Amino acid sequence: MSKPVNLNRVRKEKARAEKKARADENAALHGMTRAEKQRAKAEAARVARLHDGAKRGEE
């Protein structure tokens, strides 16, 4: 005899797979590449340094 199948588990696994596929599609369409993320992080650090360098001393 074959093993009984838990239909709830099958349904949830199918839903998870569909959700992951949709997330992967969205990441490809709207996400940033690794190089873009690094460039944005470097730009934010540069802006923060410029901003901190322009502060006046506390008086």
C-alpha distance matrix in Angstrom:
0.0 3.7 6.6 9.0 12.1 15.5 17.6 20.9 20.2 19.5 22.6 24.8 23.8 24.8 28.0 28.9 28.5 30.8 33.2 33.5 34.1 36.8 38.3 38.5 40.2 42.7 43.4 44.2 46.4 48.2 47.8 50.3 49.9 50.5 54.1 54.8 53.7 55.8 58.8 58.5 58.3 61.4 63.3 62.6 63.8 66.9 67.7 67.3 69.7 72.2 72.0 72.4 75.3 77.1 77.2 80.5 81.2 81.0 84.4
3.7 0.0 3.7 6.5 9.0 12.6 14.6 17.8 16.9 16.0 19.2 21.3 20.2 21.1 24.4 25.2 24.8 27.1 29.5 29.7 30.4 33.1 34.6 34.8 36.5 39.0 39.7 40.5 42.7 44.5 44.1 46.6 46.3 46.9 50.4 51.2 50.0 52.2 55.1 54.8 54.7 57.7 59.6 58.9 60.2 63.3 64.0 63.7 66.1 68.6 68.4 68.8 71.7 73.5 73.6 77.0 77.8 77.6 81.0
6.6 3.7 0.0 3.8 6.4 9.6 12.3 15.1 13.9 13.7 17.1 18.7 17.8 19.2 22.3 22.8 22.8 25.3 27.4 27.6 28.7 31.3 32.6 32.9 34.9 37.1 37.8 38.9 41.1 42.6 42.0 44.6 44.4 44.8 48.5 49.1 47.8 50.0 53.0 52.5 52.2 55.3 57.2 56.4 57.6 60.8 61.5 60.9 63.4 66.0 65.6 66.0 69.0 70.8 70.7 74.0 74.7 74.5 77.8
9.0 6.5 3.8 0.0 3.8 6.6 9.2 12.0 11.7 11.7 14.6 16.5 16.3 17.7 20.3 21.3 21.8 23.9 25.9 26.6 27.7 30.0 31.4 32.2 34.0 36.0 36.9 38.2 40.2 41.5 41.2 43.9 44.0 44.7 48.4 48.7 47.3 49.7 52.6 51.9 51.6 54.9 56.6 55.6 56.9 60.1 60.6 60.1 62.7 65.2 64.6 65.1 68.1 69.8 69.6 72.9 73.7 73.3 76.5
12.1 9.0 6.4 3.8 0.0 3.8 5.9 8.9 8.3 7.9 10.9 12.8 12.6 13.9 16.5 17.6 18.1 20.1 22.1 23.0 24.1 26.2 27.7 28.6 30.3 32.3 33.3 34.6 36.5 37.8 37.6 40.4 40.6 41.4 45.1 45.3 43.9 46.4 49.2 48.5 48.4 51.7 53.3 52.2 53.7 56.9 57.3 56.8 59.5 61.9 61.3 61.9 65.0 66.6 66.4 69.7 70.6 70.3 73.6
15.5 12.6 9.6 6.6 3.8 0.0 3.8 5.5 5.5 6.5 8.8 10.2 10.9 12.6 14.6 15.6 16.9 18.8 20.2 21.4 23.0 24.8 26.0 27.3 29.1 30.7 31.7 33.4 35.2 36.2 35.9 38.8 39.3 40.1 43.8 43.8 42.2 44.8 47.6 46.6 46.4 49.8 51.3 50.1 51.6 54.8 55.1 54.5 57.2 59.6 58.9 59.4 62.6 64.1 63.8 67.0 67.9 67.4 70.6
17.6 14.6 12.3 9.2 5.9 3.8 0.0 3.8 5.4 5.0 6.1 8.6 9.8 10.5 12.3 14.2 15.3 16.6 18.3 19.9 21.2 22.6 24.2 25.7 27.2 28.7 30.1 31.8 33.2 34.3 34.4 37.5 38.2 39.3 43.0 42.7 41.3 44.1 46.7 45.6 45.7 49.1 50.4 49.2 51.0 54.1 54.1 53.7 56.6 58.8 58.0 58.8 62.0 63.3 63.1 66.4 67.4 67.0 70.1
20.9 17.8 15.1 12.0 8.9 5.5 3.8 0.0 3.8 5.5 5.1 6.1 8.5 9.9 10.6 12.2 14.2 15.4 16.4 18.2 20.0 21.1 22.3 24.3 25.9 26.9 28.3 30.3 31.7 32.4 32.4 35.5 36.5 37.5 41.2 40.8 39.1 42.0 44.5 43.2 43.1 46.7 47.9 46.5 48.3 51.5 51.4 50.8 53.8 56.0 55.1 55.8 59.0 60.3 59.9 63.2 64.1 63.6 66.7
20.2 16.9 13.9 11.7 8.3 5.5 5.4 3.8 0.0 3.8 5.4 5.2 6.0 8.5 9.8 10.4 12.2 14.2 15.2 16.3 18.3 19.9 20.8 22.3 24.4 25.6 26.6 28.5 30.3 31.0 30.7 33.6 34.2 35.0 38.7 38.6 36.9 39.6 42.3 41.2 41.0 44.5 45.9 44.6 46.2 49.5 49.6 49.1 51.9 54.2 53.5 54.1 57.2 58.7 58.4 61.7 62.6 62.2 65.4
19.5 16.0 13.7 11.7 7.9 6.5 5.0 5.5 3.8 0.0 3.8 5.5 5.2 6.1 8.6 9.9 10.6 12.4 14.2 15.4 16.6 18.4 19.9 21.1 22.8 24.5 25.7 27.2 28.9 30.1 30.0 33.0 33.5 34.6 38.2 38.1 36.8 39.5 42.1 41.2 41.3 44.7 46.0 45.0 46.8 49.8 50.0 49.8 52.6 54.8 54.2 55.0 58.0 59.4 59.4 62.8 63.9 63.7 66.9
22.6 19.2 17.1 14.6 10.9 8.8 6.1 5.1 5.4 3.8 0.0 3.8 5.5 5.2 6.2 8.7 10.0 10.7 12.3 14.3 15.5 16.6 18.4 20.1 21.3 22.7 24.3 26.0 27.3 28.3 28.6 31.8 32.8 34.1 37.7 37.2 35.9 38.9 41.3 40.0 40.3 43.8 44.9 43.8 45.7 48.8 48.7 48.5 51.5 53.5 52.7 53.7 56.8 58.0 58.0 61.3 62.5 62.2 65.4
24.8 21.3 18.7 16.5 12.8 10.2 8.6 6.1 5.2 5.5 3.8 0.0 3.8 5.4 5.0 6.1 8.6 9.9 10.4 12.2 14.2 15.3 16.3 18.2 20.0 20.9 22.2 24.3 25.7 26.4 26.3 29.4 30.4 31.5 35.1 34.7 33.1 36.0 38.5 37.2 37.3 40.8 42.0 40.7 42.5 45.6 45.6 45.2 48.2 50.3 49.5 50.3 53.5 54.7 54.6 57.9 59.1 58.7 61.9
23.8 20.2 17.8 16.3 12.6 10.9 9.8 8.5 6.0 5.2 5.5 3.8 0.0 3.8 5.4 5.1 6.2 8.7 9.8 10.5 12.3 14.3 15.2 16.4 18.4 20.0 20.8 22.6 24.4 25.4 25.1 28.0 28.5 29.5 33.2 33.1 31.6 34.4 37.0 36.1 36.1 39.5 40.9 39.9 41.6 44.7 44.9 44.7 47.4 49.6 49.1 49.9 53.0 54.4 54.5 57.9 59.0 58.9 62.2
24.8 21.1 19.2 17.7 13.9 12.6 10.5 9.9 8.5 6.1 5.2 5.4 3.8 0.0 3.8 5.5 5.1 6.3 8.6 9.9 10.6 12.4 14.2 15.4 16.7 18.5 20.0 21.3 22.8 24.2 24.4 27.5 28.2 29.6 33.1 32.8 31.8 34.7 37.1 36.1 36.6 39.9 41.0 40.2 42.2 45.1 45.2 45.3 48.1 50.1 49.6 50.7 53.7 54.9 55.2 58.6 60.0 60.0 63.3
28.0 24.4 22.3 20.3 16.5 14.6 12.3 10.6 9.8 8.6 6.2 5.0 5.4 3.8 0.0 3.8 5.5 5.1 6.1 8.6 9.9 10.6 12.2 14.2 15.4 16.5 18.2 20.1 21.2 22.1 22.4 25.7 26.9 28.4 31.9 31.2 30.0 33.2 35.4 34.1 34.6 38.1 39.0 37.9 40.1 42.9 42.8 42.8 45.8 47.7 47.0 48.2 51.2 52.3 52.4 55.8 57.3 57.1 60.3
28.9 25.2 22.8 21.3 17.6 15.6 14.2 12.2 10.4 9.9 8.7 6.1 5.1 5.5 3.8 0.0 3.8 5.5 5.0 6.1 8.6 9.8 10.4 12.2 14.2 15.2 16.2 18.3 19.9 20.6 20.4 23.4 24.3 25.5 29.1 28.7 27.2 30.2 32.6 31.5 31.7 35.2 36.3 35.3 37.2 40.2 40.3 40.1 43.0 45.1 44.5 45.5 48.5 49.8 49.9 53.3 54.6 54.6 57.9
28.5 24.8 22.8 21.8 18.1 16.9 15.3 14.2 12.2 10.6 10.0 8.6 6.2 5.1 5.5 3.8 0.0 3.8 5.5 5.1 6.2 8.6 9.8 10.5 12.4 14.3 15.2 16.6 18.5 19.8 19.6 22.6 23.1 24.5 28.0 27.8 26.8 29.7 32.0 31.2 31.8 35.0 36.2 35.6 37.5 40.3 40.6 40.8 43.5 45.5 45.2 46.3 49.1 50.5 50.9 54.5 55.9 56.1 59.4
30.8 27.1 25.3 23.9 20.1 18.8 16.6 15.4 14.2 12.4 10.7 9.9 8.7 6.3 5.1 5.5 3.8 0.0 3.8 5.5 5.1 6.2 8.6 9.9 10.7 12.4 14.2 15.5 16.7 18.1 18.6 21.9 22.9 24.8 28.1 27.4 26.7 29.9 31.9 30.9 31.8 35.1 35.9 35.3 37.5 40.2 40.2 40.5 43.5 45.1 44.8 46.2 49.0 50.1 50.6 54.1 55.7 55.9 59.2
33.2 29.5 27.4 25.9 22.1 20.2 18.3 16.4 15.2 14.2 12.3 10.4 9.8 8.6 6.1 5.0 5.5 3.8 0.0 3.8 5.5 5.1 6.1 8.6 9.9 10.6 12.2 14.3 15.4 16.1 16.4 19.7 21.1 22.8 26.2 25.3 24.2 27.5 29.5 28.2 28.9 32.3 33.1 32.2 34.5 37.2 37.1 37.3 40.3 42.0 41.5 42.8 45.7 46.8 47.1 50.6 52.2 52.3 55.5
33.5 29.7 27.6 26.6 23.0 21.4 19.9 18.2 16.3 15.4 14.3 12.2 10.5 9.9 8.6 6.1 5.1 5.5 3.8 0.0 3.8 5.4 5.0 6.1 8.6 9.8 10.3 12.3 14.2 15.1 14.6 17.6 18.4 19.9 23.4 22.9 21.8 24.9 27.1 26.2 26.8 30.1 31.2 30.5 32.6 35.3 35.5 35.8 38.6 40.4 40.2 41.4 44.2 45.5 46.0 49.5 51.0 51.4 54.7
34.1 30.4 28.7 27.7 24.1 23.0 21.2 20.0 18.3 16.6 15.5 14.2 12.3 10.6 9.9 8.6 6.2 5.1 5.5 3.8 0.0 3.8 5.4 5.1 6.3 8.7 9.9 10.7 12.5 14.2 14.4 17.5 18.1 20.1 23.3 22.8 22.4 25.5 27.4 26.7 27.8 30.9 31.8 31.5 33.8 36.2 36.5 37.1 39.8 41.4 41.4 42.9 45.5 46.7 47.4 51.0 52.8 53.3 56.6
36.8 33.1 31.3 30.0 26.2 24.8 22.6 21.1 19.9 18.4 16.6 15.3 14.3 12.4 10.6 9.8 8.6 6.2 5.1 5.4 3.8 0.0 3.8 5.4 5.1 6.2 8.6 10.0 10.6 12.0 12.9 16.4 17.8 20.2 23.2 22.1 21.6 25.1 26.6 25.5 26.8 30.1 30.5 30.1 32.7 35.0 34.9 35.6 38.5 39.9 39.6 41.3 44.0 44.9 45.6 49.2 51.1 51.5 54.7
38.3 34.6 32.6 31.4 27.7 26.0 24.2 22.3 20.8 19.9 18.4 16.3 15.2 14.2 12.2 10.4 9.8 8.6 6.1 5.0 5.4 3.8 0.0 3.8 5.4 5.1 6.1 8.6 9.8 10.2 10.3 13.6 15.1 17.2 20.3 19.2 18.4 21.8 23.6 22.3 23.4 26.7 27.3 26.8 29.2 31.7 31.7 32.2 35.1 36.7 36.4 37.9 40.6 41.7 42.3 45.9 47.7 48.1 51.4
38.5 34.8 32.9 32.2 28.6 27.3 25.7 24.3 22.3 21.1 20.1 18.2 16.4 15.4 14.2 12.2 10.5 9.9 8.6 6.1 5.1 5.4 3.8 0.0 3.8 5.5 5.1 6.2 8.7 10.0 9.5 12.4 13.1 15.2 18.3 17.7 17.3 20.5 22.3 21.7 22.9 25.9 26.8 26.7 28.9 31.2 31.6 32.3 35.0 36.6 36.7 38.2 40.7 41.9 42.9 46.5 48.3 49.0 52.4
40.2 36.5 34.9 34.0 30.3 29.1 27.2 25.9 24.4 22.8 21.3 20.0 18.4 16.7 15.4 14.2 12.4 10.7 9.9 8.6 6.3 5.1 5.4 3.8 0.0 3.8 5.5 5.2 6.3 8.6 9.5 12.7 13.7 16.6 19.2 18.1 18.4 21.7 23.0 22.3 24.0 26.9 27.3 27.5 30.1 32.0 32.2 33.3 36.0 37.2 37.3 39.2 41.6 42.5 43.6 47.3 49.4 50.2 53.4
42.7 39.0 37.1 36.0 32.3 30.7 28.7 26.9 25.6 24.5 22.7 20.9 20.0 18.5 16.5 15.2 14.3 12.4 10.6 9.8 8.7 6.2 5.1 5.5 3.8 0.0 3.8 5.4 5.0 5.7 7.1 10.8 12.8 15.7 18.2 16.5 16.5 20.1 21.1 19.9 21.7 24.8 24.9 24.7 27.5 29.5 29.3 30.4 33.3 34.4 34.3 36.2 38.7 39.5 40.5 44.1 46.2 46.9 50.1
43.4 39.7 37.8 36.9 33.3 31.7 30.1 28.3 26.6 25.7 24.3 22.2 20.8 20.0 18.2 16.2 15.2 14.2 12.2 10.3 9.9 8.6 6.1 5.1 5.5 3.8 0.0 3.8 5.5 5.4 4.5 7.8 9.4 12.1 14.8 13.5 13.2 16.7 18.0 17.1 18.7 21.7 22.2 22.1 24.7 26.8 26.9 27.9 30.6 32.0 32.1 33.8 36.2 37.3 38.4 42.1 44.0 44.9 48.2
44.2 40.5 38.9 38.2 34.6 33.4 31.8 30.3 28.5 27.2 26.0 24.3 22.6 21.3 20.1 18.3 16.6 15.5 14.3 12.3 10.7 10.0 8.6 6.2 5.2 5.4 3.8 0.0 3.8 5.9 5.8 8.1 8.9 12.1 14.2 13.2 14.0 17.2 18.2 17.9 19.9 22.5 22.9 23.4 26.0 27.7 28.1 29.4 31.9 33.1 33.5 35.5 37.6 38.6 40.0 43.8 45.9 47.0 50.3
46.4 42.7 41.1 40.2 36.5 35.2 33.2 31.7 30.3 28.9 27.3 25.7 24.4 22.8 21.2 19.9 18.5 16.7 15.4 14.2 12.5 10.6 9.8 8.7 6.3 5.0 5.5 3.8 0.0 3.8 6.1 8.9 10.6 14.2 15.8 14.0 15.0 18.5 18.8 18.0 20.5 23.1 22.9 23.4 26.3 27.8 27.7 29.3 32.0 32.8 33.0 35.3 37.4 38.1 39.5 43.2 45.6 46.6 49.8
48.2 44.5 42.6 41.5 37.8 36.2 34.3 32.4 31.0 30.1 28.3 26.4 25.4 24.2 22.1 20.6 19.8 18.1 16.1 15.1 14.2 12.0 10.2 10.0 8.6 5.7 5.4 5.9 3.8 0.0 3.8 6.8 9.8 13.1 14.6 12.2 12.7 16.4 16.6 15.2 17.7 20.5 20.0 20.2 23.3 24.8 24.5 26.0 28.8 29.6 29.6 31.9 34.1 34.8 36.0 39.7 42.0 43.0 46.1
47.8 44.1 42.0 41.2 37.6 35.9 34.4 32.4 30.7 30.0 28.6 26.3 25.1 24.4 22.4 20.4 19.6 18.6 16.4 14.6 14.4 12.9 10.3 9.5 9.5 7.1 4.5 5.8 6.1 3.8 0.0 3.8 6.7 9.6 11.6 9.5 9.5 13.2 14.0 12.9 14.8 17.7 17.9 18.0 20.8 22.6 22.7 23.9 26.6 27.8 28.0 29.9 32.2 33.2 34.4 38.1 40.2 41.3 44.6
50.3 46.6 44.6 43.9 40.4 38.8 37.5 35.5 33.6 33.0 31.8 29.4 28.0 27.5 25.7 23.4 22.6 21.9 19.7 17.6 17.5 16.4 13.6 12.4 12.7 10.8 7.8 8.1 8.9 6.8 3.8 0.0 3.8 6.5 8.0 5.8 6.2 9.7 10.4 9.7 11.9 14.4 14.7 15.4 17.9 19.5 20.0 21.4 23.8 25.0 25.6 27.5 29.5 30.7 32.2 35.9 38.0 39.3 42.7
49.9 46.3 44.4 44.0 40.6 39.3 38.2 36.5 34.2 33.5 32.8 30.4 28.5 28.2 26.9 24.3 23.1 22.9 21.1 18.4 18.1 17.8 15.1 13.1 13.7 12.8 9.4 8.9 10.6 9.8 6.7 3.8 0.0 3.8 5.4 5.2 6.3 8.7 9.9 10.6 12.4 14.3 15.4 16.6 18.5 20.0 21.2 22.6 24.5 25.9 26.9 28.6 30.3 31.9 33.5 37.3 39.3 40.8 44.3
50.5 46.9 44.8 44.7 41.4 40.1 39.3 37.5 35.0 34.6 34.1 31.5 29.5 29.6 28.4 25.5 24.5 24.8 22.8 19.9 20.1 20.2 17.2 15.2 16.6 15.7 12.1 12.1 14.2 13.1 9.6 6.5 3.8 0.0 3.8 5.5 5.1 6.2 8.6 9.9 10.6 12.3 14.2 15.4 16.6 18.4 20.1 21.2 22.7 24.5 25.8 27.0 28.6 30.6 32.2 35.9 37.6 39.2 42.7
54.1 50.4 48.5 48.4 45.1 43.8 43.0 41.2 38.7 38.2 37.7 35.1 33.2 33.1 31.9 29.1 28.0 28.1 26.2 23.4 23.3 23.2 20.3 18.3 19.2 18.2 14.8 14.2 15.8 14.6 11.6 8.0 5.4 3.8 0.0 3.8 5.4 5.1 6.1 8.6 9.9 10.5 12.2 14.2 15.3 16.4 18.3 19.9 21.1 22.6 24.2 25.7 26.9 28.8 30.8 34.5 36.4 38.2 41.8
54.8 51.2 49.1 48.7 45.3 43.8 42.7 40.8 38.6 38.1 37.2 34.7 33.1 32.8 31.2 28.7 27.8 27.4 25.3 22.9 22.8 22.1 19.2 17.7 18.1 16.5 13.5 13.2 14.0 12.2 9.5 5.8 5.2 5.5 3.8 0.0 3.8 5.5 5.0 6.1 8.5 9.9 10.5 12.2 14.2 15.2 16.4 18.3 20.0 21.1 22.4 24.2 25.6 27.1 29.0 32.8 34.9 36.7 40.1
53.7 50.0 47.8 47.3 43.9 42.2 41.3 39.1 36.9 36.8 35.9 33.1 31.6 31.8 30.0 27.2 26.8 26.7 24.2 21.8 22.4 21.6 18.4 17.3 18.4 16.5 13.2 14.0 15.0 12.7 9.5 6.2 6.3 5.1 5.4 3.8 0.0 3.8 5.5 5.1 6.1 8.6 9.9 10.6 12.3 14.2 15.4 16.5 18.4 20.1 21.0 22.5 24.3 26.0 27.5 31.2 33.1 34.6 38.1
55.8 52.2 50.0 49.7 46.4 44.8 44.1 42.0 39.6 39.5 38.9 36.0 34.4 34.7 33.2 30.2 29.7 29.9 27.5 24.9 25.5 25.1 21.8 20.5 21.7 20.1 16.7 17.2 18.5 16.4 13.2 9.7 8.7 6.2 5.1 5.5 3.8 0.0 3.8 5.5 5.1 6.1 8.6 9.9 10.6 12.2 14.3 15.3 16.5 18.4 19.9 21.0 22.5 24.5 26.2 29.9 31.6 33.4 37.0
58.8 55.1 53.0 52.6 49.2 47.6 46.7 44.5 42.3 42.1 41.3 38.5 37.0 37.1 35.4 32.6 32.0 31.9 29.5 27.1 27.4 26.6 23.6 22.3 23.0 21.1 18.0 18.2 18.8 16.6 14.0 10.4 9.9 8.6 6.1 5.0 5.5 3.8 0.0 3.8 5.5 5.2 6.1 8.6 9.9 10.5 12.3 14.2 15.4 16.6 18.3 20.0 21.1 22.8 24.9 28.6 30.6 32.6 36.1
58.5 54.8 52.5 51.9 48.5 46.6 45.6 43.2 41.2 41.2 40.0 37.2 36.1 36.1 34.1 31.5 31.2 30.9 28.2 26.2 26.7 25.5 22.3 21.7 22.3 19.9 17.1 17.9 18.0 15.2 12.9 9.7 10.6 9.9 8.6 6.1 5.1 5.5 3.8 0.0 3.8 5.5 5.1 6.1 8.6 9.8 10.5 12.3 14.3 15.4 16.4 18.3 19.9 21.2 23.0 26.8 28.9 30.6 34.0
58.3 54.7 52.2 51.6 48.4 46.4 45.7 43.1 41.0 41.3 40.3 37.3 36.1 36.6 34.6 31.7 31.8 31.8 28.9 26.8 27.8 26.8 23.4 22.9 24.0 21.7 18.7 19.9 20.5 17.7 14.8 11.9 12.4 10.6 9.9 8.5 6.1 5.1 5.5 3.8 0.0 3.8 5.4 5.1 6.2 8.6 10.0 10.6 12.4 14.4 15.3 16.5 18.3 20.2 21.6 25.3 27.1 28.6 32.2
61.4 57.7 55.3 54.9 51.7 49.8 49.1 46.7 44.5 44.7 43.8 40.8 39.5 39.9 38.1 35.2 35.0 35.1 32.3 30.1 30.9 30.1 26.7 25.9 26.9 24.8 21.7 22.5 23.1 20.5 17.7 14.4 14.3 12.3 10.5 9.9 8.6 6.1 5.2 5.5 3.8 0.0 3.8 5.5 5.1 6.2 8.7 9.9 10.6 12.4 14.2 15.3 16.4 18.6 20.5 24.1 25.9 27.9 31.4
63.3 59.6 57.2 56.6 53.3 51.3 50.4 47.9 45.9 46.0 44.9 42.0 40.9 41.0 39.0 36.3 36.2 35.9 33.1 31.2 31.8 30.5 27.3 26.8 27.3 24.9 22.2 22.9 22.9 20.0 17.9 14.7 15.4 14.2 12.2 10.5 9.9 8.6 6.1 5.1 5.4 3.8 0.0 3.8 5.4 5.0 6.2 8.6 9.9 10.6 12.2 14.2 15.3 16.7 18.9 22.6 24.8 26.9 30.2
62.6 58.9 56.4 55.6 52.2 50.1 49.2 46.5 44.6 45.0 43.8 40.7 39.9 40.2 37.9 35.3 35.6 35.3 32.2 30.5 31.5 30.1 26.8 26.7 27.5 24.7 22.1 23.4 23.4 20.2 18.0 15.4 16.6 15.4 14.2 12.2 10.6 9.9 8.6 6.1 5.1 5.5 3.8 0.0 3.8 5.4 5.1 6.1 8.7 9.9 10.4 12.2 14.1 15.5 17.0 20.7 22.8 24.5 27.9
63.8 60.2 57.6 56.9 53.7 51.6 51.0 48.3 46.2 46.8 45.7 42.5 41.6 42.2 40.1 37.2 37.5 37.5 34.5 32.6 33.8 32.7 29.2 28.9 30.1 27.5 24.7 26.0 26.3 23.3 20.8 17.9 18.5 16.6 15.3 14.2 12.3 10.6 9.9 8.6 6.2 5.1 5.4 3.8 0.0 3.8 5.5 5.1 6.2 8.7 9.8 10.5 12.2 14.4 15.8 19.4 21.1 22.9 26.5
66.9 63.3 60.8 60.1 56.9 54.8 54.1 51.5 49.5 49.8 48.8 45.6 44.7 45.1 42.9 40.2 40.3 40.2 37.2 35.3 36.2 35.0 31.7 31.2 32.0 29.5 26.8 27.7 27.8 24.8 22.6 19.5 20.0 18.4 16.4 15.2 14.2 12.2 10.5 9.8 8.6 6.2 5.0 5.4 3.8 0.0 3.8 5.4 5.2 6.3 8.6 9.9 10.6 12.5 14.8 18.3 20.4 22.7 26.1
67.7 64.0 61.5 60.6 57.3 55.1 54.1 51.4 49.6 50.0 48.7 45.6 44.9 45.2 42.8 40.3 40.6 40.2 37.1 35.5 36.5 34.9 31.7 31.6 32.2 29.3 26.9 28.1 27.7 24.5 22.7 20.0 21.2 20.1 18.3 16.4 15.4 14.3 12.3 10.5 10.0 8.7 6.2 5.1 5.5 3.8 0.0 3.8 5.4 5.1 6.1 8.6 9.8 10.7 12.8 16.5 19.0 21.0 24.2
67.3 63.7 60.9 60.1 56.8 54.5 53.7 50.8 49.1 49.8 48.5 45.2 44.7 45.3 42.8 40.1 40.8 40.5 37.3 35.8 37.1 35.6 32.2 32.3 33.3 30.4 27.9 29.4 29.3 26.0 23.9 21.4 22.6 21.2 19.9 18.3 16.5 15.3 14.2 12.3 10.6 9.9 8.6 6.1 5.1 5.4 3.8 0.0 3.8 5.5 5.0 6.1 8.5 10.0 11.0 14.7 16.7 18.4 21.9
69.7 66.1 63.4 62.7 59.5 57.2 56.6 53.8 51.9 52.6 51.5 48.2 47.4 48.1 45.8 43.0 43.5 43.5 40.3 38.6 39.8 38.5 35.1 35.0 36.0 33.3 30.6 31.9 32.0 28.8 26.6 23.8 24.5 22.7 21.1 20.0 18.4 16.5 15.4 14.3 12.4 10.6 9.9 8.7 6.2 5.2 5.4 3.8 0.0 3.8 5.4 5.1 6.0 8.6 10.3 13.7 15.4 17.7 21.2
72.2 68.6 66.0 65.2 61.9 59.6 58.8 56.0 54.2 54.8 53.5 50.3 49.6 50.1 47.7 45.1 45.5 45.1 42.0 40.4 41.4 39.9 36.7 36.6 37.2 34.4 32.0 33.1 32.8 29.6 27.8 25.0 25.9 24.5 22.6 21.1 20.1 18.4 16.6 15.4 14.4 12.4 10.6 9.9 8.7 6.3 5.1 5.5 3.8 0.0 3.8 5.5 5.1 6.3 9.0 12.4 14.9 17.6 20.6
72.0 68.4 65.6 64.6 61.3 58.9 58.0 55.1 53.5 54.2 52.7 49.5 49.1 49.6 47.0 44.5 45.2 44.8 41.5 40.2 41.4 39.6 36.4 36.7 37.3 34.3 32.1 33.5 33.0 29.6 28.0 25.6 26.9 25.8 24.2 22.4 21.0 19.9 18.3 16.4 15.3 14.2 12.2 10.4 9.8 8.6 6.1 5.0 5.4 3.8 0.0 3.8 5.4 5.3 6.8 10.5 13.1 15.2 18.3
72.4 68.8 66.0 65.1 61.9 59.4 58.8 55.8 54.1 55.0 53.7 50.3 49.9 50.7 48.2 45.5 46.3 46.2 42.8 41.4 42.9 41.3 37.9 38.2 39.2 36.2 33.8 35.5 35.3 31.9 29.9 27.5 28.6 27.0 25.7 24.2 22.5 21.0 20.0 18.3 16.5 15.3 14.2 12.2 10.5 9.9 8.6 6.1 5.1 5.5 3.8 0.0 3.8 5.4 5.5 9.0 10.7 12.8 16.2
75.3 71.7 69.0 68.1 65.0 62.6 62.0 59.0 57.2 58.0 56.8 53.5 53.0 53.7 51.2 48.5 49.1 49.0 45.7 44.2 45.5 44.0 40.6 40.7 41.6 38.7 36.2 37.6 37.4 34.1 32.2 29.5 30.3 28.6 26.9 25.6 24.3 22.5 21.1 19.9 18.3 16.4 15.3 14.1 12.2 10.6 9.8 8.5 6.0 5.1 5.4 3.8 0.0 3.8 5.6 8.4 10.3 13.3 16.3
77.1 73.5 70.8 69.8 66.6 64.1 63.3 60.3 58.7 59.4 58.0 54.7 54.4 54.9 52.3 49.8 50.5 50.1 46.8 45.5 46.7 44.9 41.7 41.9 42.5 39.5 37.3 38.6 38.1 34.8 33.2 30.7 31.9 30.6 28.8 27.1 26.0 24.5 22.8 21.2 20.2 18.6 16.7 15.5 14.4 12.5 10.7 10.0 8.6 6.3 5.3 5.4 3.8 0.0 3.8 6.5 9.5 12.5 15.0
77.2 73.6 70.7 69.6 66.4 63.8 63.1 59.9 58.4 59.4 58.0 54.6 54.5 55.2 52.4 49.9 50.9 50.6 47.1 46.0 47.4 45.6 42.3 42.9 43.6 40.5 38.4 40.0 39.5 36.0 34.4 32.2 33.5 32.2 30.8 29.0 27.5 26.2 24.9 23.0 21.6 20.5 18.9 17.0 15.8 14.8 12.8 11.0 10.3 9.0 6.8 5.5 5.6 3.8 0.0 3.8 6.6 8.9 11.7
80.5 77.0 74.0 72.9 69.7 67.0 66.4 63.2 61.7 62.8 61.3 57.9 57.9 58.6 55.8 53.3 54.5 54.1 50.6 49.5 51.0 49.2 45.9 46.5 47.3 44.1 42.1 43.8 43.2 39.7 38.1 35.9 37.3 35.9 34.5 32.8 31.2 29.9 28.6 26.8 25.3 24.1 22.6 20.7 19.4 18.3 16.5 14.7 13.7 12.4 10.5 9.0 8.4 6.5 3.8 0.0 3.8 6.5 8.5
81.2 77.8 74.7 73.7 70.6 67.9 67.4 64.1 62.6 63.9 62.5 59.1 59.0 60.0 57.3 54.6 55.9 55.7 52.2 51.0 52.8 51.1 47.7 48.3 49.4 46.2 44.0 45.9 45.6 42.0 40.2 38.0 39.3 37.6 36.4 34.9 33.1 31.6 30.6 28.9 27.1 25.9 24.8 22.8 21.1 20.4 19.0 16.7 15.4 14.9 13.1 10.7 10.3 9.5 6.6 3.8 0.0 3.8 6.3
81.0 77.6 74.5 73.3 70.3 67.4 67.0 63.6 62.2 63.7 62.2 58.7 58.9 60.0 57.1 54.6 56.1 55.9 52.3 51.4 53.3 51.5 48.1 49.0 50.2 46.9 44.9 47.0 46.6 43.0 41.3 39.3 40.8 39.2 38.2 36.7 34.6 33.4 32.6 30.6 28.6 27.9 26.9 24.5 22.9 22.7 21.0 18.4 17.7 17.6 15.2 12.8 13.3 12.5 8.9 6.5 3.8 0.0 3.8
84.4 81.0 77.8 76.5 73.6 70.6 70.1 66.7 65.4 66.9 65.4 61.9 62.2 63.3 60.3 57.9 59.4 59.2 55.5 54.7 56.6 54.7 51.4 52.4 53.4 50.1 48.2 50.3 49.8 46.1 44.6 42.7 44.3 42.7 41.8 40.1 38.1 37.0 36.1 34.0 32.2 31.4 30.2 27.9 26.5 26.1 24.2 21.9 21.2 20.6 18.3 16.2 16.3 15.0 11.7 8.5 6.3 3.8 0.0
